[in-house]
Amino acid sequence: MLGQGAYGSVSKALHKKTGELYAIKMLSATSMAELDSIKKEIQILKLCDNEHIVKYYGSYFKDSNLWIVLEYCHAGSIIDLLNITQRKLN
């Protein structure tokens, strides 16, 4: 597990065939409002194509949870980096 949030957790995953690492965001949508918010996040991620934004690979339902497959960032999240370096974004 990489982290825990309001909607669920994020775990590191290994693609067995390719050896690639991914981040899997596992969400359990308990209300329609949450589901709408999650759908909006997925739509935004699909549109983003920039080396500075986490890449979206797909979404799947598994064990009553929504799994969002994302690029794994070896250095951690932007919040992790800001906390470690004690710097602000410019």
Buried (B, 14 or more C-beta within 10 A) or exposed (E): EBBEEEBBBBBEBEEEEEEEEBBBBBBEBEEEEBEEBBEEBBEEBEEEEEEEEBBBBEBEEEEEBBBBBBBBBEEEBEEEEEEEEEEEEE
